[in-house]
Amino acid sequence: MPDEQPRPHTGPLTDLQRSRIDFARRDLENARATDLAQIDAAGLILIVERLRGRLAEVLDLVCEITDTDA
């Protein structure tokens, strides 16, 4: 929402939180580096499912860090 002011995170991330972010970054980098035109339908579905899971994980992490229940 454009009217919402972000609440700053006041403490450092835990090792687990950093790892979760790192896994999401690596999955995104791998998907970006993949030539999607060369992958069959099953491979594309696997990529989409992996990224969808990572998106859910990162959104959970954002809620965890900001103490929100979105």
C-alpha positions as a Markdown table, in Angstrom:
| # | Residue | x | y | z |
|---|---|---|---|---|
| 1 | Met | 0.0 | 0.0 | 0.0 |
| 2 | Pro | 1.4 | 3.4 | -0.9 |
| 3 | Asp | 0.2 | 5.1 | 2.3 |
| 4 | Glu | 1.8 | 2.6 | 4.6 |
| 5 | Gln | 5.1 | 3.6 | 6.3 |
| 6 | Pro | 7.6 | 0.7 | 6.5 |
| 7 | Arg | 8.7 | -0.2 | 10.0 |
| 8 | Pro | 12.5 | -0.5 | 10.2 |
| 9 | His | 13.9 | -3.7 | 11.5 |
| 10 | Thr | 15.8 | -2.8 | 14.7 |
| 11 | Gly | 18.0 | -5.8 | 15.1 |
| 12 | Pro | 20.4 | -7.9 | 13.1 |
| 13 | Leu | 19.1 | -10.9 | 11.2 |
| 14 | Thr | 19.6 | -14.4 | 12.7 |
| 15 | Asp | 21.8 | -16.9 | 10.9 |
| 16 | Leu | 18.6 | -18.8 | 9.9 |
| 17 | Gln | 17.0 | -15.7 | 8.5 |
| 18 | Arg | 20.1 | -14.9 | 6.5 |
| 19 | Ser | 20.2 | -18.4 | 5.2 |
| 20 | Arg | 16.6 | -18.2 | 4.1 |
| 21 | Ile | 17.3 | -15.0 | 2.2 |
| 22 | Asp | 20.4 | -16.6 | 0.7 |
| 23 | Phe | 18.5 | -19.6 | -0.6 |
| 24 | Ala | 15.9 | -17.4 | -2.2 |
| 25 | Arg | 18.6 | -15.3 | -3.9 |
| 26 | Arg | 20.3 | -18.4 | -5.2 |
| 27 | Asp | 17.1 | -19.8 | -6.6 |
| 28 | Leu | 16.3 | -16.5 | -8.3 |
| 29 | Glu | 19.8 | -16.2 | -9.7 |
| 30 | Asn | 19.6 | -19.8 | -11.0 |
| 31 | Ala | 16.2 | -19.2 | -12.6 |
| 32 | Arg | 17.5 | -16.0 | -14.3 |
| 33 | Ala | 20.5 | -17.8 | -15.6 |
| 34 | Thr | 18.4 | -20.6 | -17.1 |
| 35 | Asp | 17.5 | -20.5 | -20.8 |
| 36 | Leu | 13.7 | -21.0 | -20.3 |
| 37 | Ala | 13.2 | -21.6 | -24.0 |
| 38 | Gln | 15.3 | -24.7 | -23.8 |
| 39 | Ile | 13.3 | -26.3 | -20.9 |
| 40 | Asp | 10.4 | -28.7 | -21.3 |
| 41 | Ala | 7.1 | -28.1 | -19.6 |
| 42 | Ala | 7.9 | -30.3 | -16.6 |
| 43 | Gly | 11.1 | -28.3 | -16.0 |
| 44 | Leu | 9.3 | -25.0 | -16.2 |
| 45 | Ile | 6.7 | -26.2 | -13.7 |
| 46 | Leu | 9.5 | -27.2 | -11.3 |
| 47 | Ile | 11.1 | -23.8 | -11.6 |
| 48 | Val | 7.8 | -22.0 | -11.0 |
| 49 | Glu | 7.0 | -24.2 | -8.0 |
| 50 | Arg | 10.4 | -23.7 | -6.5 |
| 51 | Leu | 10.1 | -19.9 | -6.9 |
| 52 | Arg | 6.6 | -19.9 | -5.6 |
| 53 | Gly | 7.8 | -21.7 | -2.5 |
| 54 | Arg | 10.7 | -19.3 | -2.1 |
| 55 | Leu | 8.3 | -16.3 | -2.4 |
| 56 | Ala | 6.1 | -17.7 | 0.3 |
| 57 | Glu | 9.2 | -18.3 | 2.5 |
| 58 | Val | 10.4 | -14.7 | 2.0 |
| 59 | Leu | 7.0 | -13.2 | 2.7 |
| 60 | Asp | 6.9 | -15.3 | 5.9 |
| 61 | Leu | 10.3 | -13.9 | 6.8 |
| 62 | Val | 9.2 | -10.3 | 6.2 |
| 63 | Cys | 6.2 | -10.9 | 8.5 |
| 64 | Glu | 8.6 | -12.4 | 11.1 |
| 65 | Ile | 11.0 | -9.5 | 10.9 |
| 66 | Thr | 8.3 | -6.8 | 11.0 |
| 67 | Asp | 6.1 | -8.5 | 13.5 |
| 68 | Thr | 3.1 | -8.4 | 11.2 |
| 69 | Asp | 0.4 | -11.1 | 10.4 |
| 70 | Ala | 0.0 | -10.4 | 6.7 |
